[in-house]
């Protein structure tokens, strides 16, 4: 899942080397904390949050196929 998220985000941003993801496991789910360069924040969030919502939907669907739960948090 982390690799999928990394692949998606690195292709959206101008500074792919500054993308970092921290994986936190909770009881029944996984939270991926996504950090990007400040100049790329708008590209990851998108207009009215549409891109961020779509990224979260893809990760949630991919996790569900594996019988897992996952969410993405975009950190400042």
N, C-alpha and C positions, 0 to 999 in steps of 0.2 A: 504494500500500500504506500509506504514511504517513497519507494522508487517511482511509482505512478505519479504521485503528487509532485515530486522533484522534476520529473520529465515535463509535466504540464506547465509548471511555473517557470522553469528555465527557458521555455520557448515563448513566454509572454514578456519577459523583462529584458531591459537593455544591459543589465549587469548580472549575468547568470552566475558569476563566481561569488556573488554576495548573497545568494539564496541559502538559507539554512533552515533545517527542520528538526525540531526536537520532538521525540515520540514519548508521550506519557501514558502509561497503562493505568487504568482505573479498574474497578471491580469487573465490569462486563464490557467495557469499551476502551477505545484508544483515542487519545486527543493528540493531534498533530499541531504543534505550534510553529507557524510559518513566519519567518522574518526575511524581508527583502530590503534593498537599499531604499532610502527615503524617496529618491526620485522615481522609483519603480512602484511605489505604493499605489498610485492611482491606476496603473495598468493592471495590478492584481485585483483591486477592488472593482474597478469599472464604473461606468455611469450608473448611478443610483444603486450600486452594489450588485449589479447583475453578474459580473464576472465572478466575484467572490461566491455568490449564491450558486452559480453553475459549477464551480470547483467543488464546493461542499456537496452538491448533489452527486457529482461523479464519484467522489471518494466514498460517500455513504452507500451508493449503489454497488460499487465494487466490493466494499466490505460485506454488504448484505449477501452477495453471491457466495462469499466464503463462510457465511454464518456468523459474521462478526459485526460489531458496531464501531463506527469511527466518525470523528468530526474534525473539522479544521478550524483553528483559531488563528487569525492574522494579527500578529503582534506589531506594535509600533517600534 
